[in-house]
Amino acid sequence: MIKILTSLTAITASAAMASAQPLPAPPTEKFTPIEETTCDAKVLQVYFQAGESDLNSASKALLQAAQAQLDGCILGPVSLQASAADAATRGQAETLAEARLDAVATALETYELTGTRLNATYEPSRVEGPLNVPMTRSVEVRLSAWAPHIG
């Protein structure tokens, strides 16, 4: 009985292979997936060295990456919020925060990320502990973006 079942299975498999279509030829070009632009809102944190308002290379790379991700998108309002708790006095903090806002706004123009409107604000921040210190010398950038409507 087992010989009969084995023989029938082999005959069925041979018949299926005989009627099967040949495999297509392998591709001749390397497959590269199509990159899709995602036009989602982005929140970026641009950090500064203590007491400075110049963008460092990491901040420039962050803005350049955002530009590449949002290429082809429609940019809407952009908001900036600076903190400068690393300054010695409240007056110095306001001056430093304003300089940081100006540096980021200029960089956004350079990387074509200004959108339709730019809102910049400064709020005095409180240092809650040594681990939060880098967070208190930054500018938060909120970019709104939409995919272009194709109709």
C-alpha positions in Angstrom: 0.0 0.0 0.0 2.8 2.4 0.9 4.5 1.7 -2.5 1.2 2.5 -4.3 0.8 5.8 -2.4 4.5 6.7 -3.0 4.1 5.9 -6.7 0.9 7.9 -7.0 2.5 10.9 -5.2 5.6 10.7 -7.5 3.4 10.5 -10.6 1.2 13.5 -9.4 4.3 15.6 -8.7 5.8 14.7 -12.1 2.6 15.7 -13.9 2.5 19.0 -12.0 6.1 19.8 -12.9 5.4 19.0 -16.5 2.5 21.4 -16.7 4.2 24.2 -14.7 5.3 27.3 -16.4 9.1 28.0 -16.5 10.5 30.4 -14.0 11.0 34.0 -15.2 14.5 35.2 -16.0 16.3 36.8 -13.0 16.3 40.6 -12.9 19.2 42.4 -14.7 19.1 45.6 -12.7 19.6 46.1 -9.0 16.4 46.8 -7.1 16.2 50.2 -5.4 13.1 51.0 -3.5 11.4 54.2 -4.3 11.9 56.8 -1.5 8.7 58.3 -0.4 8.7 61.8 1.1 6.9 61.8 4.4 5.5 65.3 4.9 4.8 65.0 8.6 5.4 67.7 11.2 8.8 67.6 12.8 10.0 68.7 16.3 13.7 69.3 16.4 15.9 70.2 19.4 18.9 72.4 18.5 21.4 72.3 21.3 24.1 74.9 22.1 27.3 74.9 24.0 27.1 76.6 27.4 27.0 80.4 27.0 27.1 80.2 23.1 24.7 81.0 20.4 26.6 79.5 17.4 25.3 76.4 15.7 27.6 73.4 16.0 28.1 70.8 13.4 25.6 68.4 14.9 22.9 71.1 14.8 23.7 71.9 11.2 23.5 68.2 10.3 20.2 67.9 12.1 18.7 70.8 10.0 20.2 69.4 6.8 18.6 66.0 7.5 15.3 67.8 8.1 15.7 69.6 4.8 16.3 66.3 3.0 13.2 64.7 4.7 10.9 67.6 3.9 12.1 68.1 0.3 9.1 68.5 -1.9 6.7 69.2 1.0 4.7 72.3 1.6 6.0 74.0 4.8 3.6 75.8 7.1 4.1 77.8 10.2 7.4 77.3 12.1 7.7 78.0 15.8 10.9 78.4 17.8 11.1 78.3 21.5 14.4 79.1 23.1 15.8 78.5 26.6 18.9 79.9 28.1 19.1 78.9 31.7 22.9 78.6 31.4 23.2 82.4 31.5 24.3 84.1 34.8 21.4 86.7 35.0 17.9 87.0 33.7 19.0 89.8 31.4 21.9 87.8 30.0 19.5 84.9 29.5 17.2 87.0 27.4 20.0 88.3 25.3 21.5 84.8 24.8 18.1 83.3 24.0 17.5 86.0 21.4 20.9 85.3 19.8 20.1 81.6 19.7 16.7 82.3 18.1 18.4 84.5 15.5 21.0 81.8 14.8 18.4 79.1 14.3 16.1 81.4 12.2 19.1 82.2 9.9 19.9 78.5 9.6 16.3 77.7 8.8 16.4 80.2 6.0 19.7 78.7 4.7 18.2 75.2 4.7 14.9 76.5 3.2 12.9 75.5 6.2 11.2 78.8 7.0 7.7 77.9 5.9 4.9 80.4 5.7 5.4 82.1 9.1 8.0 82.1 11.8 7.1 82.5 15.5 9.9 82.9 17.9 9.5 83.0 21.7 11.7 82.8 24.8 10.5 81.5 28.1 12.7 81.5 31.2 13.4 77.9 32.2 14.2 76.3 35.5 17.2 74.0 36.0 15.9 71.0 38.0 19.0 68.9 38.1 22.4 68.3 36.5 21.0 65.9 34.0 18.6 68.6 32.6 21.3 71.2 32.0 21.8 70.5 28.3 18.0 70.8 27.8 18.1 74.3 29.2 20.4 75.6 26.4 18.4 74.8 23.3 15.9 76.0 20.8 13.0 73.8 20.0 11.9 73.9 16.4 8.4 72.9 15.4 8.0 72.5 11.6 4.6 71.9 10.1 4.5 70.3 6.7 2.0 68.8 4.3 2.3 66.7 1.1 1.6 68.7 -2.0 -2.0 68.1 -3.3 -1.9 66.4 -6.7 -5.3 66.7 -8.2 
